[in-house]
Amino acid sequence: MATGYRAKIEDFLERGREVLDDYGLPCPPVGTGFHQGIYFNGFDNYKLGGALGTIFNDSAAIVEDIKNGK
């Protein structure tokens, strides 16, 4: 098992701390402002539905953003 795993986005993404919530997870799945065009899928598996539910919901938001050409 890999317990305590963190992606450490702030280590490789410029101004990465700006996209992290209080738990160190990127929020929301669609980047805005400086991070527009960057997508964060499946990071928050603490929501109802676990990792697969999070990936499903994040994917829907990402698809909508891409469809709208933002």
N, C-alpha and C positions, 0 to 999 in steps of 0.2 A: 504494500500500500504506500501511496505517496501522500502522507498527511502534512498539512501545513504548507502546501504548494502555493506559491505566489508568482505571478507572471513578471512582476517588477517592471511594469510598463514605464515607470519614471526613469529607469536606467537606459532605455534605448529610444524613447520617444521624446523629442524636443518639447519642453513644457508639459511633460507627461503628467505631472502632479495636478494640473488643472482639470484633467478628465476623471480624476479619482474621487470617489465618495468617502465618507467617514470610515469605511471598512477597507479602503485601498483597492476598490473595484471600479473599473470604468463605468461611468453612468452619465448619460444614457448610451444605448448601443450605437447611435449615430452621432459622430463628432460634429461640433458646431464651432463657429468662429475660426480661430487659428487651426483647429483640428477638423475643419469641414472636409469631407471626402474620406475620412478614416472611419472604419467600422470596427466595433468591438462585439464579437458574437460569442455568447456562451460563458461569460466570466462569472456571472452571479448564479450559482447553483443552489442558493439558499431559498429561492422563491418556490412557491407551490409548483410541483411538477419536476423538481430537481434539475439536473443538468440538461436533460433532453427537453423539458418544458421551457427552460430558459433559451436554449438554442432555437426552438420553434418560434417563440415569441420575438426574440431579437431578430431572427431572419425576416419575419413579417415587416418589422419596422425598417430594416435595411432595404428590402425589396421596394417598399413604398418610396423611400428616399431616392433610390436609383430610378424608379419609374417616373418620379416627378422631376428628375434632372437637376437636383439640387447640388 
